[in-house]
Amino acid sequence: MRGLFVTATDTGVGKTVLSATLLAAMLAAGEAVRAHKPAVTGLEDPGEIAARGEWPPDHELLARVARLEPEEVSPLRYGPAVAPHLAARLAGECVDPARLLAAARAGEDGVEAARVVEGVGGLLTPLTDTYSVCDLAVELALPVVIAARPGLGTINHTLLTLAAARAAGLRVAAVVLTPWPGRPQRLELSNHATISALGGVEVHGLATVPSPDPAALARAGEALPWRRWLAKPPSPHRALRAQLA
């Protein structure tokens, strides 16, 4: 499977906007795309609705960009703004991890599409009582892109997320700080450099996207090196041969 797994240091960090920009840029470049988010919560929460403003719910935004139905993007949809395992319990549902994995892989036998899978909350957010976002990412084995805030507190949160991802055997492609200000101050610039140095990871900034318009999303996504992130790294044997050549 070819694609990216987008996670974040926390909820409300901007991973859905990041996912949408990646999908829009891929589609604008002629890629066939698919979007997936295993669960979406807060659909009936007044605070969540007010915070979205003109932006649609996560699964609707991803569906609009990827030209899918919202139900195809997110099989689990809940009203309360709580973690998915609690939302399912409140709804009287029992979520099967095998079905979550199958839904994430839906359409794998068709046209080879560039797939963007967006997690829920942070990497260790539970999808069920025994199965986390990290577990899903490990089974899908896609390169991971971490969305993080550019401001105060982001160094600790981002380095912890990097450590958790690597401990699970995930390959982290990059950290994306979002929204990246047009005129970053000393704090943002220092955070960018510090995360890169201490985390041993490439760091990029995603500018504020003014609206959910697909063209605006595509312009923002095109500034990110998603083509390189999608490319499979060379095998250890090939890398060794290249060094010896």
C-alpha positions in Angstrom: 0.0 0.0 0.0 1.3 3.4 -1.0 0.5 6.4 1.2 1.1 8.4 4.3 -0.2 8.2 7.9 -0.9 11.6 9.5 -0.9 11.8 13.2 -0.4 14.6 15.7 1.0 15.6 19.1 -2.5 16.3 20.4 -6.1 16.8 19.3 -6.9 20.1 17.5 -3.4 20.5 16.2 -4.3 20.7 12.5 -3.8 17.2 11.2 -7.1 17.2 9.3 -6.1 20.4 7.4 -2.6 18.9 6.8 -4.2 15.7 5.5 -6.6 17.7 3.3 -3.7 19.7 1.8 -1.7 16.6 1.0 -4.7 15.0 -0.7 -5.5 18.1 -2.6 -1.9 18.5 -3.8 -1.7 14.9 -4.9 -5.0 15.1 -6.8 -3.9 18.3 -8.5 -0.7 16.5 -9.6 -2.7 13.8 -11.2 -2.6 11.2 -8.5 -5.5 8.9 -7.8 -6.2 9.4 -4.0 -8.0 7.8 -1.2 -8.7 9.2 2.3 -9.4 7.4 5.5 -10.0 8.4 9.1 -11.1 5.5 11.3 -13.3 7.5 13.6 -14.6 11.0 14.0 -16.1 12.4 17.2 -17.7 15.6 18.4 -20.1 15.8 15.5 -22.9 17.0 17.9 -20.8 19.0 20.3 -21.7 22.7 20.3 -18.1 23.7 21.1 -16.7 21.6 18.3 -19.2 22.9 15.9 -18.5 26.5 16.8 -14.7 26.0 16.6 -15.0 24.6 13.0 -16.6 27.8 11.7 -16.9 27.5 7.9 -14.9 24.3 7.9 -16.9 21.0 7.6 -16.4 18.0 9.9 -13.2 16.1 9.4 -14.6 13.2 7.4 -16.6 15.6 5.2 -13.6 17.7 4.4 -11.5 14.7 3.5 -14.3 13.2 1.4 -14.8 16.5 -0.5 -11.1 16.7 -1.4 -10.7 13.0 -2.2 -14.0 12.9 -4.1 -15.5 10.2 -1.9 -18.6 9.9 0.3 -18.1 10.9 3.9 -19.2 7.4 5.0 -16.4 5.9 2.9 -13.8 8.0 4.7 -14.9 7.4 8.3 -16.8 4.2 9.2 -17.2 5.3 12.9 -19.0 8.6 13.5 -20.1 9.8 16.9 -21.7 12.9 18.4 -19.8 13.4 21.8 -16.4 15.1 21.8 -14.6 12.2 23.5 -12.0 9.6 22.6 -13.3 6.9 20.1 -13.2 4.0 22.6 -15.5 6.0 25.0 -17.7 7.3 22.1 -18.3 3.7 21.0 -19.1 2.6 24.5 -21.6 5.4 24.9 -23.2 4.4 21.6 -23.5 0.8 22.8 -21.1 -0.4 20.1 -18.2 -2.9 20.2 -15.5 -1.9 17.7 -13.5 -4.7 16.2 -9.9 -3.8 15.4 -9.9 -6.2 12.4 -12.8 -4.2 10.9 -10.9 -1.0 11.5 -7.9 -2.3 9.6 -10.0 -3.6 6.8 -11.7 -0.3 6.4 -8.4 1.5 6.3 -7.3 -0.8 3.5 -10.6 -0.6 1.5 -10.0 -0.2 -2.2 -6.5 -1.6 -2.0 -7.3 -4.1 -4.8 -8.3 -1.4 -7.2 -6.3 1.4 -8.8 -3.1 2.0 -6.8 -4.0 5.3 -5.2 -2.0 7.5 -2.9 -3.7 7.0 0.4 -3.7 9.4 3.3 -4.8 7.9 6.6 -5.5 10.4 9.3 -5.4 9.2 12.9 -7.6 10.4 15.8 -6.1 12.7 18.4 -2.5 11.7 19.2 -0.6 8.5 18.4 -1.6 6.7 21.6 -5.3 7.6 21.5 -7.3 4.5 22.0 -9.6 3.4 19.2 -10.8 0.5 21.4 -10.0 -0.6 24.9 -7.0 -2.6 23.6 -6.2 -1.0 20.2 -4.7 2.4 19.6 -4.0 4.7 16.7 -0.4 3.6 17.0 -1.4 0.0 16.6 -3.3 0.8 13.4 -0.3 2.8 12.0 2.0 -0.2 12.7 -0.3 -2.6 10.8 -0.6 -0.2 7.8 3.2 0.3 7.8 2.9 3.7 6.1 5.4 6.6 6.5 4.2 8.8 9.3 3.9 12.6 9.2 3.4 14.3 12.5 1.4 17.5 12.8 2.5 19.8 15.7 1.9 23.3 16.9 4.7 25.8 16.2 4.4 27.6 19.6 5.3 27.1 23.2 5.2 23.5 24.5 5.6 21.9 21.1 9.2 20.7 21.7 8.2 18.3 24.5 5.0 17.1 22.8 6.7 16.5 19.5 9.8 14.7 20.8 7.5 12.4 22.9 5.5 11.6 19.8 8.6 10.9 17.9 9.9 8.6 20.6 6.6 6.7 20.8 6.5 6.3 17.0 10.0 5.0 16.7 9.6 2.7 19.7 6.8 1.1 17.8 8.9 0.7 14.7 7.3 3.4 12.6 9.2 5.3 10.0 8.6 9.1 10.6 8.9 11.0 7.3 8.6 14.5 8.8 7.1 16.8 11.4 4.9 19.6 10.1 4.4 22.7 12.2 1.0 24.2 11.6 -0.2 26.8 11.2 3.2 28.3 10.4 3.1 32.1 10.6 4.0 34.2 7.6 6.5 36.1 9.8 7.8 33.5 12.4 9.2 34.9 15.6 12.3 33.8 17.4 10.2 31.2 19.4 8.8 29.5 16.3 12.2 29.5 14.5 13.9 28.1 17.6 11.2 25.4 17.9 11.6 24.4 14.3 15.4 24.1 14.6 15.3 22.4 18.0 12.8 19.7 17.0 14.9 19.0 13.9 18.2 18.7 15.8 17.0 16.8 18.9 14.5 14.7 17.0 16.7 13.9 14.1 13.8 14.6 11.8 13.0 16.9 8.9 10.7 19.7 9.9 8.4 21.8 7.7 5.9 24.6 8.2 2.4 24.6 6.7 1.0 28.0 6.2 -2.5 29.0 7.3 -5.0 27.8 4.8 -7.7 30.5 4.5 -10.6 28.3 3.5 -11.6 24.7 2.8 -11.5 25.4 -0.9 -9.7 22.6 -2.7 -7.5 25.0 -4.7 -6.3 26.7 -1.6 -5.6 23.4 0.1 -3.7 22.2 -3.0 -1.5 25.3 -3.0 -0.5 24.8 0.6 0.1 21.1 0.1 2.3 21.6 -2.9 4.8 23.4 -0.7 5.4 20.1 1.2 7.7 17.4 -0.3 5.0 14.8 -0.3 6.4 13.0 -3.4 9.5 12.2 -1.5 7.6 11.1 1.5 5.6 8.7 -0.6 8.6 7.2 -2.2 9.8 3.9 -0.7 13.2 4.1 0.9 15.9 1.9 -0.6 16.5 -1.4 1.1 19.5 -1.7 3.4 21.3 -3.8 0.8 20.7 -1.3 -1.9 21.8 1.6 0.3 25.0 -0.3 1.2 25.7 -1.0 -2.4 25.2 2.7 -3.3 27.7 3.6 -0.5 30.3 1.2 -1.8 29.9 2.1 -5.5 
